[in-house]
Amino acid sequence: MAKILQPDLCVMGGGSGGLTVAAAALSLGASVVLVERDKMGGDCLNYGCVPSKSLIASAKRAQHMRTATKFGIAAEDPKINFGRVHEHVHGVIADIAPHDSVERFEGLGATVLQGEAKFTDAKTVIVGEQAIKARRFVIATGSRPMSPPIPGLSDVEYYTNETIFNLTRKPQHLIVVGGGPIGMELAQAHRRLGAEVTVLEMQKPLAKDDPELTQIALKQVRREGVEICQGVKVTQVAPKGKNIVVTIEKESGETEEISGSHLLLAAGRKPNIEALALEKAKIEHDAKGIKVNSSLKTSNKRVYAIGDVAGGLQFTHVAGYHGGLVVRNALFRLPIKNDTTIIPWATYTDPEIANVGLTEADAREKYGDKFRVLRWSFAENDRARAEHVEEGLLKVITTPSGKILGAGAVGKNAGELINIYALAVANKMKIGAFTKMVSPYPTQFEIAKRIAVEFYKDKVDHPVLRFLLQFNRMLG
């Protein structure tokens, strides 16, 4: 066996969270061993955020061509070269990959081991024949698509987010099982790229978001031709010639068969923990992931777990956030707390949906009727009118005194708009701060100031204000 490595940190997983920890620790002078069993960059770069947003970008260009008439330009049905779309998607991955590469991290000073990490005891991990006894360990192994227990699934070819981006030919009819963010984003993108698309969802599509916002996005997705079947259970799949037949059971008990050329499973994810031998390190875990405290420490206090594998919110930016916290605590023993209330999230359908902090339903559960909901339609924004993207809504949730509890938006660039509210929630700002801001005209961001002014409209009838106004008139 090779000489035992004894770094400050051993990071298991070369995805967003693991790379954040490794890069930050190395920049602060710590020694790091980074272990990755598959592709550097993890799910986000290779199978998730980067390829999906690249595919969505291609689909959006195609849709712009179809809807150009309202701008005085002749619309046309675009000719989709799916092979070239594939090249675009994988070209973007290739452009970003060097930033996440083995060579870059070795250049920063890390020891990079490519293989499966496994605990042998509470203080030791092995990768192949290499043993590592680090001062602290960080598990950042992420998650993978879950295959639901559908009868007949093993008899057909199906895709997940790990394989769908390998297609070089357009699906004739894509059946998507799962109406969450991944399912709805890919459904709309493939529809815009010329495929017939059917989404099958057991409950309600995009059920974790504010229904007032999702109904606006889903209306547009349906308008573009995506068939969304909600409240249905997939009871069986089977091959039929070159196609796949999916049998569904509706809430009424009625069954129906849907035939498609391709099947995409987007019905949940599971943590990558099986190969780690967590029991040998006395690390508690369950089917949702590794159990951690508010400092992201596991039951083995030498070991942290971050990102998807920690069983909480499954977003790339959460893994990065976790990584920053862990470096502070692992290297300098600074106190940290994983605060989920400040985490924004976005779904990149068109229109986009974005949220941060409390939704209206959350606020009602926590505060009863002692909160305010401010709304402003994109249709009241001049920039949105100029670009014909008036169908959108911003909602801001505040206390009666104006403290911002949360915000949600649906519309063009909602994911960008939510950033300022993420700042506000994280810093416990009041809505009045937005009234002091000057936003360039015409920009979509003017909505943020307009909705802040809305908060003060009912204050005009306050007795003190009426007295001051009358007194000022008396002074001439």
Phi, psi and omega in degrees: 000143180294166178303137181293130177273138182228067181279171172295317181228138166246117182254122180256106181123120181258037174265200186303310182294312181297319180291326176298313179299311184299312183296317181294316181296318179296321180293339180263007175091008179277156174268139188223134166251124181247126183244129176221127183273341185231241184264133174297144185099341174063202185296318185302311182289316192267328186227354190241251189304312187293306179294324182293318180289332175291318177295318178299323179297318176297316181297324181294320178298319179298319180292325177301322179294324181287335188246026184281345186303319184292350176259009180083017182242137181297125178280152175211153178279116186291151174269112185270122171258096188295331176296321178288327174299317177301318179297319178300312182300311184283339173292322177295317177302314181296326179293324183274332187308320181302330180293334181253011192281162173303316183299318180297315184286329172293324177295330177283346178115002180281153166266114184257122178248128180256109183168184183273126177271140182212132176285139172252336173200188186292346185235005188223137173237143174242145173232106189065239177258005182268124177263143180230122174243086184273158174295320176220149178243145176233117177268118181223050188275356171073202182220174180219164180297144178261135176264112182294154182283073181263124178304132178091354184299325181289349182265356182233159174274129178224164183241156170231184178294345179279344183234341186297331183279002175271352181295132176250355176234142183296132172295138176288313178218110181265123174259123182251121176263108182122122182250032174278191182303313181297312181299315183288322178299312183287330177297310181295320181297315181291327176296316179294336178268011169106358181273150167282139186223134174233130178252132178246118183232129183292325181247243176245140178296142180052044188293340183277352180261167178299121183299331178296328179277315185295327181297330178289317179292315183294328176300317180290319179299317178293321181301328180280355173112004176282124177273122181247116178254110182253157182070031180239150178246130176279117184258341181192150169230149181205148176284146176214099187064233177271358183256176176238131178255125179250125178262128180240151175245124181276169180300333179284349184096348179290143178251155180211145177254133178239126182255131179218168181272331183222148181236125178245125177263121179223054189241050175108170183223161178228148184287148177271088184230348190300321186277355188280347184054052185298331181299324181291337178262005180057047179253120182285141181201165174216194184295336181278339180144197182274134180280129180229159174268188184293345176262010178068018175271145177275185176294342170263108190293352175273354190237131173254156171228133185225161176073207185304324186292343179277000170080011180254223179296132186253079177227148179302317182291337175291318177300319177295319177299313177302317181301317179296321178296313185298320180301318181298318183279318184291323183268327188236000180059025176287142180292139178225158175214127178284105184258100182286344184289344182261003185276120173275161173213153183219147173245127191262045164288178175235105012283155178286157174235135180215148181215156168207146178070210184282139168275175178300318179295319178299314182297321180294321179293324185272322188245001184067238178253013182266060174202168180237146174243119177255135180233144173214126182279141175299337181295343179268006183254128185296321180295319178297321178295318181297330182257008179054045176235044185289342184280094181188165185209137171248132176237134176234131181256126181228163167284168177303333180272355174106359177294132183281120180264333181179171178205153176216147180216148170226132182147182179299133177061028178300325178296331176280319182299326185290342182303317183294329178282332172297319175297317182295316181293317181296329183255012176054044181282159174259156183298334180299334179300331182285337179288340180273352184276144172249120181254135180298144180256140352265126174228156178294333185291346176303338179302323182298322179285320181298320181288332176291319177298325180302326180301327187267359183300317182282356177279347184298330181273008180296136182305322181295318180293320179296320179296316181296321179296315180294320180296320179296324178295322180296329179286348176087000000 
